[in-house]
């Protein structure tokens, strides 16, 4: 995950964040960063370990959402984008698990 150009994270909604298992995986991906800090977008972030250009972080959250959980998800995804060094992030929210495949087709070759 630390050296990929694009990363897709799929998780069920957990109060506007990732499920426990996905959160644990994202936390462990910190090894893609150095133990030093820098400022990106006026916020403190880890310096990148790899020189690869990280283009896009795609996050798909599914399940039931409150309005406040959608705002929380937007903030978390933006923080992950910045700290992981991605140029952009896209958040997709769906209540139906069957919609995930359709969303994934936007990011895969047909």
ZAMI-162394 format. One record per residue: residue in one letter; x, y, z of N, C-alpha, C, O, CB in turn. Coordinates in steps of 0.02 Angstrom, whole numbers, plus 50000, padded with zeros to 5 digits. Glycine has a CB too. Layout:
% ZAMI-162394
AXYZXYZXYZXYZXYZ;...
//
This chain:
% ZAMI-162394
X500414994150000500005000050000500445006350000500235011549974499535000050060;X501035005950028501455011850035501755014349970501965020149967501995010350082;X501775010149918502105012049856501635011949797501855012349739502695007549843;X500985011449808500505010849754500295017749727500265022649765499885007049777;X500155018049662499915024249633499195025649652499005031249667499975024049557;X498805020249652498095020749671497945015549724498205009949723497635019749609;X497515017449770497305012849823496545013349828496265018749829497655014549891;X496235007449832495515007149842495375003849908495604998249921495155003349783;X494995007249951494805004550016494055003550016493675008250001495035009250075;X493834997550033493124995950037492984993850109493314989350135492904990449986;X492494997050140492344995550210491614996850225491295001050193492794999650257;X491354993350274490684995050298490755001150343491285002350373490354989150336;X490235005050348490235011050389490285009250463489925004850487489605015250375;X490715012650498490775011950570490805019050599491355021650610491405007650591;X490225021950611490175028850638490535033950593490825038750618490475029150708;X490505032850527490815037450480491535035750464491855039350426490785044250507;X491785030350492492465028150479492485021150452491975018350431492885028650543;X493075018250453493175011450427492985006250480492945007750540493905010550406;X492855000150456492744994650502493394993450542493924995950523492524988150464;X493344989750595493934988550638494514985450599495084987450608493744984050697;X494354980550557494884977050520495214981650469495824981450462494584970950484;X494824985650434495114990250385495504995750420496044997650397494554993250341;X495244998350475495605003450513496285000950536496785004550533495185005650575;X496304994750559496934991650580497424991350522498014992750530496814984550609;X497174989450463497614989050404497874995850384498464996650368497234985850345;X497445000950384497645007750367498165010150418498665013250399497035012550365;X498055008850482498535010850533499205007550523499725010650534498265009250603;X499205001250502499834997650492500194999950429500794998550420499704990250488;X499855003450385500175005850324500615011850338500925014550292499645007650272;X500655013950400501085019550419501815018050402502225022650398501005021050494;X501975011650392502665009950373502845012750304503435012750286502755002350374;X502345014950266502485018250202502735025350211502895028750163501865018150159;X502765027550273502995034250289503625033950332503775028850363502445038250326;X503975039350333504575039950375504355042350444503805045050451505105044850344;X504765041550495504575043850562504695051350572504755053650629504965040050614;X504725055050517504825062250520504195065750494503775062550463505445064350478;X504135072050508503535075750489503685081550443504235084250443503175078150551;X503175083450405503205089150361502515092350360502035089450386503445087150289;X502465098250331501815101450324501575100550253501925102250205501855108950344;X500965098050245500625097550181499945100650190499575098750235500575090050156;X499775105250147499115108650151499015111650220498475111450248498545103750135;X499545114450247499535117750312499385113050370499175115350423499025123350310;X499485106550360499385101650414499995097250419500335095850370498745097250401;X500145095150480500715090850491500575083850467500055080950484500905090850565;X501045080950427500985074250400501665070850402502175074150409500705074450328;X501645064350397502275060550392502595061950325502245062950275502155052950402;X503265061950323503605062450258503545055650223503495050450255504365064450267;X503545055850157503455049750118504105045750116504645048550110503225051450046;X504025039250121504605034650117504795033350044505385032750028504445028050153;X504285032850000504405031149930504325037249886503935041749901503925025549908;X504685037249831504675042949784504095042449735503945047349700505325043349747;X503755036849732503225035849683502685041149690502515043249746502915028849691;X502415043249634501875048049633501235044349651501035039749617501815051549562;X500915046349705500295043149727499715047249702499605052949723500275042349805;X499335044449655498835048249620498165048649656497915054149670498725045449553;X497865042849671497165043149693497015038049748497185032149743496705042049634;X496695040349801496435036149854495675035849843495345040949845496625038749926;X495415029849833494695028849824494435025149885494695019749903494545024949758;X493935027949918493635024749976492895023549962492535028149943493735029150040;X492685017249971491985015449964491735013150032491965008150058491885009849909;X491265016850059490955014950123490235012850110489875016250073490985020750174;X490035007250140489355004950130489005003850197489325002750248489344998450089;X488345004250195487945003350255487495009250266487415013450222488395002350316;X487195009650324486755015150342487175020950369487655019850406486225012950394;X486975027050351487355032950371486895038250400486345039450374487735035850312;X487125041450453486815047650477487165053350440487715052350413486885048450555;X486865059150438487165064850404487845066550436488325068250400486695071050408;X487895066150502488525067650536489065062450519489655064250517488415067750612;X488875056350505489365051150487489645052350417490225050750404489045044150490;X489245055150373489495056850306490025062350311490535061950278488905059150260;X489905067350353490405072650363491045069850394491595071750374490105078250408;X490965065350443491545062150474491945058250422492555058650421491325057450531;X491595054550379491935050650326492325055250280492895053750262491425046550286;X492035060850261492385065550217493025068150250493545068750217491925071450199;X492985069750314493575072250350494115066850356494705068250347493375074650420;X493915060650371494395055150378494745053750312495355052950310494045048850403;X494355053450257494655051950192495135057550171495665056150144494105051050139;X494955063750183495405069250167496045069050209496595070250184495045076050177;X495975067350273496575066650315497015060950292497635061650291496375065550389;X496715055350273497105049750246497445051550181498025049850170496655043550236;X497095055150138497385057250074498005061450086498535060250056496875061250033;X497945066250130498505070750144499085067050176499665067850155498285076450188;X498945063150227499485059750264499815054350224500415052950233499205056850328;X499445051050179499735045750138500065048550074500385044850037499205040650119;X499975055050061500305058150004499965057349937500295057649885500995055549999;X499305056149937498935055649874498775062549847498665067249886498295051449884;X498755063149781498565069549750497825070949758497625076649769498745069549675;X497405065749754496685066749761496375060649796496675055349800496355067849692;X495775061749822495395056449854494675056849831494405062249821495445056949932;X494375050949824493675050649805493315046249855493525040649869493585047949732;X492775048749882492365045149930491705043249898491355047549871492255049249995;X491535036949901490895034449877490515031549936490785027449973490975029249820;X489905033649945489495031149999488885027749969488535030649927489285036850048;X488755021549990488175017949965487865013950022488215011350066488375013349906;X487215013350020486875009250070486855001950049486794997550091486165011850082;X486915000649984486854993949957487534990949939487924994049903486394993949895;X487684985049965488314981649950488354980049875488904980149847488374975149991;X487784978549843487814976849771488024982749728488194981649670487134974349748;X488014988749752488224994549713488984995149710489244998949668487935000949743;X489344991549752490074992049754490374989949687490834993249663490354987749810;X490134984649658490404982249595490344987549540490804988649501490054975749572;X489774990949538489664996249488490155002049500490415004849452488934998749492;X490275003749563490745009049579491455007049557491825011149530490735010749654;X491635000749570492304998449552492434998549477493004999649455492404991349578;X491904997649436491984997849364492225004649340492515005149285491334996049330;X492115009949378492365016549359493125016849362493435021049329492065021849405;X493435012449402494155012749414494545007049383495155006749389494285012949487;X494195002449350494534996749319494444997149244493965000149219494274990049347;X494904994049208494844993849135494274989149115494194983849145495504991549102;X493894991049066493324986949044493554981648996493144977648972492794991249011;
//
